Each structure stands twice: as C-alpha cells, then as structure tokens.
Amino acid sequence: MRKIGLRVDADTYAGTRDGVPRLLDLLARRGICASFFFTLGPDNMGRHLWRLLRPAFFWKMLRTGAPSLYGWEIIFAGTAWPGRRIAPALGEIMRETLARGHEVGLHAWDHQAWQAHLPDWSAEETARQVRLGLEALEGVLGRKVLCSAAPGWRANARVIGVKEGFSFRYNSDCRGSRPFRPMLADGRPGTPQVPVSLPTYDEAIGVTVGEEGFNSYILDAARLCPGTPVYTIHAEVEGRAKAGLFAGLADTAFERGFEFCPLGDLLPEDVESLPSGRVEWRPFPGREGCLGVQVEAGEGA
C-alpha cells in the first residue's frame, strides 16, 4: 500500500472540543493513526473577519459556505468577547489523542495572530510564540513534543531558523512535494520538513471540483503525486460538518490501496539522506496571500 501522511490541524476551541473527539473515533474504527497539531492559547479566529475586505478571502468564504461549514461560534471567536484559552479547558482531549497512538505536535499559541502578523514579527517574537505554545502543550502532555506545523503554512526563512532552537524531530511548515532539509542562513541543513503536497478542502472545493467528486479528486492527486502524498484535514471542517465526507475518503482510500499514516512515518531512518532545499515566501494556488513553499536545491537560485 502507498502511504499518505495525514495531518490534522486543530485551530480553534470549538474544533478541538467537538471535532477532535469525533475524528479520534472515526480514525479508531478504521485503524488509522495521524499527526494532530494543536493550538493552545487564545482562540481569536473571529479577528480574521477584517480579511473579508480582500477579494480572494471573501470569495473563499463564499464558495466554501463558511457559516454552515464553520459555524458562528468559530467565525466570531475572540471578537465580541476575549478569546478562550484552549489548553486549560481542553487538555484532556490532547492527552486522549496521544493515548490513542497518534503523533501530537504544536500548531500555535495564537493561530490568528500567527497568520495575520508573522511577516512583521521579529525573530524574538516568533520564538516567543513558539515557546508559549510548546510549553503549554508539553505541560498538558507531560512529555517532550517533537514536531510542529506552522498555521496556514505561514513560514519563511526566519521561522525555519527560529525553530532550530527547539529540537524538533521534524516540522511541517510549508507546501511542497517531498520531505527535505531546509538550508539555514549559515549554509547548514536544518530540521527535516514534511511539506503538505495535496490540496485541502477549502483550496479545491468550488474551484477545481465539487463536493460529489471531491474524494476521487484527492485520491487521484495522491496517485499522481510525483513525491510524497501528504494531506491536511481540519478538526473544524472534517471533524464537524464534513465528517461524513472524510469518512468516505478514508474508506475509499483503503479500497484503492492507500494507507494513512503520521507524518513522522514518512521520514527515513537516516535523515541526512534527505535532499536539501529552501522554504520561500510565495503566493500559492487557492490561498490568500503568501505562505512557505518548498524550493528544491538549485531551483530559482
């Protein structure tokens, strides 16, 4: 069977509270283990509403049917009231995720702040945000956390350099084709990156495919992927309104000879054998603004 790395992002309070337990049960029934990346701090996702002034974001909200997809609790979180801190209230769900055999890593301290302000942060502020989230997650789990995934793939060379100070086994901060080691400012290869290579629901739906053909579209993309298939789902989407759609994908994937696995399983024993590359800040299809994109060694140099 061909492996597909399965990344589950839990961005919000409601997504962690409602979506993660549902996904844990859904995955358990199918014998699937994945990599779950948690947001720990305040849920301020509603502050993204100002992005409606940007045509690309406004169109995305329209074509995905955002109110029914996410629900008003998520859409307005942290606007009319202070954002609720996720870790203190929902740490038991994170511990349960680990106990069920899934890989658990850091997504963010404040997901909305990372997406909105990362380009303007200094290295010190970027490190502070990583440290806040990491300390909170390790406090919840009672063990060291070995992986991380940048919110919305918002990562640049500064993020890559900052994360070198946290001894992660791997990071999943960018979009790309296959695992690699990003080159640091001093020319050394850094911590392995496991990039996401397949489109997400909100990138493809209403653009390249409709709901009825979505699962076949994703599995066809995995079959044709020239590198390593890695797929991202969200607790707020596939763990809630689109849980049935994802259940169908999981079943059909098995029938077509695919096996979902944690991202860490995609790394070779000898990480020094991985190719080198760079993470560059670039526009990406289906996404508003720029994000981290894998650039292979020699490309665009």
C-alpha positions in Angstrom: 0.0 0.0 0.0 1.2 3.5 -0.7 1.3 5.8 2.3 -0.4 9.1 2.6 0.7 11.3 5.5 -2.3 12.5 7.4 -2.1 15.9 9.2 -4.9 17.1 11.4 -4.9 20.7 12.4 -6.9 21.8 15.4 -7.1 25.6 15.1 -9.9 26.6 17.5 -11.6 26.0 20.8 -14.7 24.5 19.1 -12.7 22.5 16.6 -10.7 20.9 19.5 -13.8 20.4 21.7 -16.1 18.9 19.1 -14.0 17.9 16.0 -11.1 16.1 17.6 -13.1 13.6 19.6 -15.2 12.8 16.5 -12.1 12.3 14.4 -10.5 10.1 17.1 -13.5 7.8 17.0 -13.6 7.8 13.2 -9.9 7.0 12.8 -10.0 4.3 15.5 -12.8 2.5 13.7 -10.5 2.3 10.6 -7.2 1.6 12.4 -5.7 4.9 11.2 -3.1 6.9 13.1 -2.4 10.5 12.1 -0.4 13.6 13.2 -2.5 16.0 15.3 -1.3 19.6 15.6 -2.9 21.7 18.4 -3.4 25.4 19.1 -3.0 26.0 22.8 -3.6 29.7 23.6 -6.5 32.2 22.9 -9.0 31.4 20.2 -9.2 34.7 18.3 -10.1 33.3 14.9 -13.0 35.7 14.5 -10.5 38.5 14.1 -9.9 37.2 10.6 -13.2 38.9 9.6 -11.3 42.0 8.6 -9.8 39.9 5.7 -13.2 40.0 4.1 -12.0 43.3 2.6 -9.6 41.2 0.5 -11.4 39.8 -2.6 -9.6 36.4 -2.5 -10.6 35.8 1.1 -14.1 37.0 0.5 -14.5 34.6 -2.4 -13.1 31.7 -0.4 -15.7 32.3 2.4 -18.5 32.4 -0.2 -17.6 29.3 -2.2 -17.0 27.2 0.9 -20.2 28.3 2.6 -18.3 29.4 5.7 -21.2 30.0 8.1 -22.5 26.4 7.7 -19.0 25.0 7.3 -17.5 26.5 10.4 -20.5 27.8 12.5 -20.9 31.2 14.1 -19.0 30.2 17.2 -15.8 29.9 15.3 -16.5 32.8 12.9 -16.9 35.3 15.8 -14.5 33.8 18.3 -12.4 36.5 20.0 -14.3 39.5 18.6 -17.2 40.5 20.9 -15.6 38.7 23.8 -12.0 37.7 24.8 -10.7 34.6 23.0 -11.0 31.5 25.3 -7.7 29.7 26.0 -7.8 26.2 24.6 -5.2 24.3 26.6 -6.5 24.8 30.2 -10.1 23.7 29.2 -9.4 21.0 26.6 -6.1 19.5 27.6 -7.7 16.1 28.3 -8.6 15.8 24.6 -5.0 16.4 23.7 -3.9 13.7 26.2 -6.5 11.3 24.8 -5.2 11.9 21.3 -1.7 10.9 22.4 -3.0 7.9 24.4 -4.7 6.6 21.3 -1.4 6.3 19.5 -1.4 9.5 17.4 1.5 11.8 16.9 0.9 15.1 18.7 2.6 18.3 17.8 2.5 22.1 18.2 0.4 24.1 15.8 0.4 27.5 17.5 -0.1 29.5 20.6 -2.4 32.1 18.9 -3.3 30.8 15.5 -4.9 34.0 14.3 -2.0 36.2 15.4 0.5 33.9 13.6 -1.4 34.0 10.3 -2.0 37.8 10.5 1.3 39.1 11.9 4.0 36.5 11.2 5.6 38.6 8.3 6.1 41.5 10.7 7.4 39.7 13.7 11.0 39.8 14.8 12.9 36.6 15.4 12.5 37.2 19.1 8.7 37.5 18.9 8.5 34.4 16.6 10.5 32.4 19.1 8.3 33.7 22.0 5.2 32.5 20.2 6.7 29.1 19.6 7.9 28.8 23.2 4.4 29.8 24.6 2.7 27.1 22.6 5.4 24.5 23.2 5.5 25.0 26.9 1.7 24.8 27.1 1.5 21.6 25.1 4.3 19.9 27.0 2.7 20.9 30.2 -0.6 19.3 29.1 1.0 16.1 27.8 3.7 15.8 30.5 6.3 14.9 27.9 8.5 16.5 25.2 6.9 17.5 21.9 8.9 16.5 18.9 7.1 18.1 15.9 5.4 21.3 14.8 3.3 22.7 11.9 3.0 26.4 11.2 -0.6 27.7 11.0 -1.7 28.2 7.4 1.8 27.2 6.2 2.8 30.8 7.1 6.6 30.2 7.3 9.6 32.0 5.9 13.4 31.7 6.4 13.1 33.4 9.8 10.6 30.7 11.1 12.9 28.0 9.8 15.8 29.5 11.7 13.9 30.1 14.9 12.6 26.6 15.1 16.1 25.2 15.0 16.4 26.3 18.7 13.6 23.9 19.8 15.0 20.5 19.0 12.0 19.2 16.9 12.4 15.9 15.1 10.6 17.5 12.1 8.4 20.4 11.1 5.6 20.7 8.6 5.7 24.4 7.9 5.3 24.6 4.1 3.8 23.3 0.9 5.9 21.2 -1.4 6.4 17.7 -2.9 8.6 15.6 -0.6 10.4 15.6 2.8 13.6 17.6 2.7 16.1 19.5 4.9 15.9 23.3 4.5 19.2 25.2 4.3 19.8 27.6 7.1 21.4 31.0 6.8 24.8 29.6 7.7 24.6 27.0 4.9 23.9 24.0 7.2 20.9 21.7 6.6 18.2 22.2 9.2 15.5 20.1 10.8 13.6 18.0 8.3 10.4 19.5 6.8 7.5 17.2 5.8 5.6 19.5 3.4 1.9 19.1 2.5 1.6 18.1 -1.1 -2.1 17.6 -1.6 -4.8 20.3 -1.8 -7.1 20.9 1.1 -10.9 21.0 1.1 -11.1 24.8 1.2 -8.5 25.2 -1.6 -10.2 22.9 -4.1 -14.0 23.0 -3.4 -15.8 25.2 -5.8 -12.6 25.9 -7.8 -11.5 22.6 -9.3 -14.1 20.2 -8.0 -17.5 19.9 -6.4 -18.4 18.0 -3.3 -19.6 14.9 -5.1 -16.3 14.4 -6.8 -14.0 15.6 -4.1 -12.8 12.3 -2.6 -11.9 10.9 -6.0 -10.1 14.2 -6.8 -7.9 13.9 -3.7 -7.1 10.2 -4.3 -6.3 10.9 -7.9 -4.0 13.7 -6.8 -2.3 11.2 -4.3 -1.9 8.6 -7.0 -0.4 11.1 -9.5 1.8 12.8 -6.8 5.4 12.7 -8.0 6.7 13.0 -4.5 5.2 12.1 -1.1 1.4 12.4 -0.6 0.6 14.4 2.5 -3.0 15.5 3.2 -4.3 18.0 5.7 -7.7 18.0 7.3 -9.1 20.3 10.0 -10.9 19.5 13.1 -13.2 22.4 12.4 -14.2 21.0 9.0 -13.6 17.3 8.6 -14.3 16.8 12.3 -17.6 18.6 12.2 -19.7 19.5 9.1 -17.6 17.4 6.7 -17.0 14.3 8.9 -19.1 12.1 6.6 -17.2 13.3 3.6 -13.9 12.4 5.3 -15.1 9.1 6.4 -15.9 8.3 2.8 -12.4 9.4 1.8 -10.8 7.1 4.4 -12.8 4.1 3.3 -12.2 4.7 -0.4 -8.5 5.3 0.2 -8.1 1.8 1.7 -10.0 0.3 -1.2 -7.7 2.0 -3.7 -4.5 0.8 -2.0 -3.6 3.8 0.2 -2.7 3.7 3.9 -2.9 6.9 6.0 0.0 7.4 8.5 1.5 10.0 10.8 3.9 12.4 9.1 6.8 11.1 11.1 6.5 7.7 9.5 7.4 9.3 6.1 10.9 10.2 7.3 13.8 7.8 6.5 15.9 6.4 9.4 18.8 8.4 8.1 17.5 11.9 7.7 20.9 13.0 6.3 19.9 11.2 3.2 17.1 13.7 2.6 17.5 16.2 -0.2 18.2 19.8 0.7 16.1 22.8 -0.3 14.7 26.1 0.8 11.4 27.5 2.2 10.5 30.7 0.4 7.6 33.1 0.9 5.5 32.8 -2.2 1.8 33.0 -3.4 0.1 29.6 -3.5 -3.0 28.5 -5.5 -6.2 28.5 -3.5 -4.7 30.5 -0.7 -5.0 34.2 0.1 -1.6 35.9 0.4 1.8 34.2 0.6 3.0 31.1 2.5 6.0 28.9 2.8 6.8 26.9 -0.3 9.4 24.3 -0.8 12.1 25.2 -3.4 14.5 22.4 -4.3 18.2 22.9 -4.3 19.3 24.7 -7.4 15.8 25.9 -8.3 15.4 29.6 -8.7 18.9 30.2 -7.4 
